[in-house]
Amino acid sequence: MSELKTVVLNDVHQQLGAKMVPFAGYNMPVRYSSDLDEHHTVRRAVGIFDVSHMGEFRVRGPRALDLIQRVTSNDASKLADGKAQYSCLPNEQGGIVDDLLVYKLADEDYMLVVNASNIEKDWNWISRFNEEFGADMENVSDQISLFAVQGPKTADALQSLTDVDLKSIPYYSFVQGTFAGHPNVIISATGYTGAGGFELYIPNEAAADIWNKILEAGKPFGLKPIGLGARDTLRLEMGFCLYGNDIDDNTSPLEGGLGWITKFTKEFTNSAALKQQKEQGVQRKLVGFVMDGPGIPRAHYELVNEAGEKIGEVTSGTQSPSMSKGIGLGYVATDFSAPGSKIFVQVRGKNLPATVTKLPFVKGTEEA
């Protein structure tokens, strides 16, 4: 077992009383108080997550965009300076290497934000294709801390810390500016909660000072530190995929509901086969479902039809704090994928009824 990596603020989280757990090779705070309290704090007010385990790659040079276009499914040529884009890295067998964010910092200068568990895998994958393009690639993951400040009161809670007009930053846009007295902070109107807010990319040396200033500025707005437990229930209520659960090396972006980031206006890894899959139709689809009665779905529980025949499997599930009902994501045979379809979740030997529903489960906000 390799030694766990730590984020810069590891000791700070422990001093705040966080329960620390191994996650994606890092020692990470899973909760500070309770998952339920932290979830509601983000939905109703504002919370701060330390997600500095995420990976960041800089890709620069005359052929930086060519490389990104080759390895990602979305069309990065549409990005203007100061814009971000959700995308994925298809593999050659029809699955997904990882999902990621692509930031256009300037012409010929991009930042890719990848999942912590896939940093080495993604770096090696992209580097393989870069032999053709010769872009300047730099793995800056160990130099950057990342805080996600999320919730409807985020802009008000943070505004005193910057001259940047936070409410004027559109969704999936970002500004590089001075924040809490530190220059060169990327203030990005993105997040994984559907509650609005910002993600802040910060040089490691400024992390502790900025964290403390956010906690202080956020006090009147009810801001609290939030752990990975609430992050999971928040993203699941929005139907956002988690790599390794809902999408992986064996799931097609079209099966996983990511057709909207799979653009056939260009050639990319496995694009011909994926285009053919789109034309022919997929055999299974990732759907959201709500339990009709009691019962909490969990990953790997079987999904069956009324006759008890297997039609799929749960990939993520929880008791929704906002709805007080069991909700889940899972792959089902396409015949059962339409909203309103009746399916059954096998929970401890019982087939419990559930209904396929349109995502998201909970209405979020796309406004920061």
Sequence and secondary structure as in RCSB ss.txt:
>XXXX:A:sequence
MSELKTVVLNDVHQQLGAKMVPFAGYNMPVRYSSDLDEHHTVRRAVGIFDVSHMGEFRVRGPRALDLIQRVTSND
ASKLADGKAQYSCLPNEQGGIVDDLLVYKLADEDYMLVVNASNIEKDWNWISRFNEEFGADMENVSDQISLFAVQ
GPKTADALQSLTDVDLKSIPYYSFVQGTFAGHPNVIISATGYTGAGGFELYIPNEAAADIWNKILEAGKPFGLKP
IGLGARDTLRLEMGFCLYGNDIDDNTSPLEGGLGWITKFTKEFTNSAALKQQKEQGVQRKLVGFVMDGPGIPRAH
YELVNEAGEKIGEVTSGTQSPSMSKGIGLGYVATDFSAPGSKIFVQVRGKNLPATVTKLPFVKGTEEA
>XXXX:A:secstr
    EE TTHHHHHHTT EEEEETTEEEEEESS HHHHHHHHHHS EEEE TTSEEEEEESTTHHHHHHHH SS 
GGG  TTEEEEEEEE TTSSEEEEEEEEEEETTEEEEEE GGGHHHHHHHHHHHHHHH  EEEE GGGEEEEEEE
STTHHHHHGGG SS GGGS TTBEEEEEETTEEEEEEES  SSSB EEEEEEEGGGHHHHHHHHHHHHGGGT EE
  HHHHHHHHHHTT   BTTTB TTS TTTTT GGG  TTS  TTHHHHHHHHHH  SEEEEEEEESSS    TT
 EEE TTS EEEEEEEEEEETTTTEEEEEEEEEGGG STT EEEEEETTEEEEEEEE S SS  B   
